[in-house]
Amino acid sequence: MKISDFDYQLPPEFIAQTPVEPRDQSRLMVLHRANSSIEHHYFHEVIDYLHSGDTLVFNNSRVIPARLLGQKSDSVTKVELLLLRRLDNGTWETLVHPGKKVTVGDKINITNKPGEADEGMTAEVLERGENGIRVVRFSSESLLEQLGRVPLPPYIHVPLAEPERYQTVYAKVKGSVAAPTAGLHFTPRLLKKLQQKGIQFTFVTLHIGLDTFRPVRVDDPHHHPIHKEYGELSPKTATLLNQAKKQGKRIVAVGTSTVRLIEAATQADDIQPFTGWVDLFILPGYRFRITDTIITNFHLPRSTLLMLVSAFAGREFILRAYEQARRLGYRFYSFGDCMIIF
């Protein structure tokens, strides 16, 4: 297996810069693994493919305003910090740009307008990691949300008029630096219609972190260091999923983040309550134990997420589906269109 096995060409004009309105009017590609067939619909029609008794598993993580702008206290160097995960009260692992100019002991002044003397705080660099990773301690954690901005992925260049549009309508638990984008297609009206059809809902939490932004840079994906992400799956959810599985009902994971968590929490084909760090790296050859169906967006070339869906549906089938998506003008990535894989 090589990283080049998961490569494909995507002209920039296929990358969605703004979300579709309303949310459920995005396009939906339907993939059937049993016969390798593909259908084309709109997302609100997903209800026609789900049955009473199916269980939809949503990731209710909420994107935090994790992008902070500042300036080194001893120079005019502008610095951008991206919060990755909270280590302790006031102490965070961050991704710093430009990383080469920020080292241990440096202090960064963070305000709403770097260089101006409004209310702000200081970030002191405690540890230096690789590829721009820095552990920093903030002088006032309470100001993080006030001074931070919601971070959009680097391939989105159009400012978002409404930051809430980069949240799912059911986002609840703060902690992600990127949205679980498969869930962006659901509207309150669609959710109500799904429930009326007898489809069960349950929620897990996986805070999405660094790997959303970090490409795989090694030739052999097995050597890629997967980044840990914090997740929680309650005893109530574990019981509901186990009961559904025993009754022969389908478990439908909304998003690759949900897949990683529910698969990591499964032991001997029995899902367990889970609280902790998830480092499961799903590659082709992995045996899925709990996931029957995946709802997911279209992913970047050479990404761990493309590898995950390839493990579920087969690499050749996924790449053929992506080729059809390009030919038919589907929109890609975070604000793009969606697929459901049976």
N, C-alpha and C positions, 0 to 999 in steps of 0.2 A: 504494500500500500504506500502510495506517494501523495504528497500534497497536491501535485499536479493533476491527480485523478479527480480533484474537486474544483477544478478551475473552469471558468466559462467567461465569454466576452459579453460585457454589458455596456453599451454606449451610455454616456451620462444622461441623455435625455430620457432614459427609462427610469431614472431614480426620482421617485415622487418627492417634490419639494413642499407640497401643501396637502393637507388631508382632504378627503372627499366629504362633502356634506349632503345629506346627513350621513352619519357614520356607516350605516348598514347598506348604503348604495355602492360601496366598493364592489369590485368584481370578485367572484368566487370560482376557483378551479377545483373540481371534484375528481380525486384520484382513487381508483379502485385497484387495490393490489391484486385481488383475486384473478382479474383478467387483463390487467395493465391498461385499462381504458380510462379516458379522460373526458370530462364534461365541463361545460362553461356556463356559469350562472352569475347571479348577484348575491351578495352576502345575506340579504334578508330572506333568501330562499333556502338558507341552511336548515330552516325548520322542516323542510320537506324531506330531509335526509336523516333526521333524528327521530327516534321512536320513544314512545312512552316507556318509562323505566330506565332509559339511558341516564347516565350521570355525567354532567358537565363539571369539570374541575377547573376553577379559576384561580389565578394568582392575584391576590388583592394587594400586592405591594404598591406603594405610592411613591412616585418620583419626588425626591427632595430637591430643593434649590442648591444643587451641589457644585455649581460653577462659581468660583470666587475670583475676583480681580484685585490685584494689589501691586505694591511696589516695594522693592528692597529698601530697608531703612537707611542703608549706608550708600545708596546710589540712586540713579534714575531708572534703573532696570525695572520694566513692567513684568509682572509675574501672574500667571494664571494657575489656579489650583482646582483640581477636580476631586471632590471627596469620594473615596472608595469604600471605606468601612470604618466604623467607630471602634476603637480599641479600648478606650476608657473615657472617663468624663473629661471632655476637652481635648482628647488625643485621638487623632485620625490618621489612617493611611491615606495618602493622597497621590495623585498623579500631577506632577508639576511641569509647566512649560514656561520658559526654556529650562529644562532640567540641568543642563551643563553649567548654568550660572548660579545654581542654588545648592548650597552645601550645608553640612552640619554646623549649627551655631548661627546661621543666618536668621534674621528676623524680617518678616514681611508685614508691612502695614496694609490692612484691608479696610477699604471704605466703599461707599457707594460710588464715589468718583475718585479713583486712584490719583494721588498727587494733591488732593484738596483736603482741607482740615475739617471734615465733618465727622460725625460720630462713627467710630470704627473699632477695630480690634487688631491685635498682633498675633501672627503665627510664627512660632519659633521652630526651626527644623531640628529634630532630635536624632533622626537616623536617616541614612542614605541607602536606598536600594538601587536595583538595576532599572534601566529603561524609564527614568524619570520618576520612579517611586520614591516618595519621601514620607517619613512619619513626622507629623507636626503637632504641636500643642497650641491650641488657641486660647487667648487670654479671656475670651468670653464666648462660651458655646451658645449662650442664649441669643447671640447676635447672628449666628450662622444663617438662620432662615431669613432674617431681615436683609442681610447683605448679599446672600447668594442668589443665583439665577438658575432657572431650570435649564439643564444642559441638553441641547439637541445634539444628535449624532453629527460627526464631522462632515458627512456627505450631504447634510441639509444646509443650504445657504440662504434660504428665505426666512426672515424673522417670523416668529409665530405670534399672530395678533392676540390669541387667547391661550395663555400657558396651560389652562385646564384641558385644552384639546390634546395635550400630550399625556393625559391621564386616562385610564379606563373609567367608565362611569361607576364602577364598583371599587375603585382604589380606596384603601382605608389605612393600611399600616405603612407609615413613612420609613423609607430606607433605601430605595433604588436610585441609581444614577442614570438609568435608562428605563423607559416604559416596557412592560411586557406587551409588545405591540400586537400580538394576535387578538388581544382583548379590546383593542381600540375600535373594532368593527361593531361591537354590541351597543345597542341603544336600550334605554329603559323599556320602550314599547316592545322591542323584540324579546327582551328577557321575560317580560310578562306573558307574551304569547307562548314562549317555550315552556314556562311553568304551567300554563293552562293546558298544554298538550300532555302534561304528566312527566316532563323531564325534570330530573332532580338536579339541584345545584349544591355544590360544596366549595369551600374556599381554603386555599393554602397560602402560605407566604414564602416567597423566595426573593430576597433583595438582589437585584441584578447589578453586577459590578463590572470589573475591568475587562473581562473577556468579550463584552459587547463591542469594545473599541479596539481590542488588540488582535491583530492578524496572526495567523500561524506562520512562523518564519523558518521552520525546520522542514527538511525534505520528508522525513518520516513522522507522520502525525502522532505516533505513539510516544515520541520524545517531546511533545509540546507540553509545557507545564500548565495545567489547567488551574485557573484562579478559583479559590474557594468563595462561595456565596452563602450567606446565612439564610437558613430556612426553618419554618415551623409548620408542622402538620399535627392537628389536634387529635386526641383520642376519639372524639365524636366523628371526625372525618375518616379516621382509620376504620372505625366500625362500619360506617355507611358504605365505604368502598369495598370492604371485605364482604358485606352482605350482598351488594350488587353483583360482585364477581361470582359468588356462590349461586346466585339466582340466574346466572347466565346473561346478565345485563351488560351493556357496553360501558366502558370507562372512556370518556372523551376528554382528553387533556387539551386545554386551551393554552397553547403556547409551549415552546421548547423549555422554558423555565419550569413550568408545571411538570413536564415529563421528567426532567432531571430530579426534581424533588420526590415525586411519587415513586419513581424507580429506585432512588437511593433509600427510601424508607421501606422498601419491600424486602422481606427476608423469607426465603423458602416459599415464595408465591403468596405470602401473607403480609399485608401492609401493616406497619407498626407506627404508633405515634412517634414524632421526630421533632427534636429541637437541636440545632447545631449547624455546623459548617458542611456544605455539600461540595464535594470535589469529584463527583462522578463524571467521567469523560466517556460519552457514548460514541463509539465508532462502529462501522460496519463489522458484523460478526457478533455484536451484542444481542443477547436474548432478552426481549422485552417481556416483563413478568406481569405487569398490571395494566399497561396502556393498550387500548384496543384501537383508538382513533385519535388523530392529532389535527387540531386546527392551528395553522401557522402561516406567517407571512413568507415572502420570498427573501432568501438570505444572501449575504455577500459571498463572492467566490472565495475559496480556500478558508472558509470560516468553520469554527467548531459546530455552529448551528446547521450548516449545510451537511456536515458529516453526520449529525444526529438524524436528520430527516432521511439521509441516504441509508443509514442503518435500519430505519423503519420501513422504508419503501423500496430500497434497492437503488444503488447509485445510477445505473443506466436509466431507470424509470424516472427518477427525479430530474436528471439532466435533460431527458426528452421533454418532460413537462415544462422545464424552464425555457427550452427552445421554443415550444409552442407559445408560452407566455410572451416571449419577445416578439414572435411573429404576429401575435394578435394584439400587441400593444398594451399588455398588462403593465401596471405600475409597480415598481420594486421597492423593497426595504421598508423602513419604519412606517411611513405614511402611505405605503403602497397597498396593493390588493392582497388577497388571501387565498389559501387552499385548505381543503379538508381532505385528509388521507384516511381511507378506510382499509 
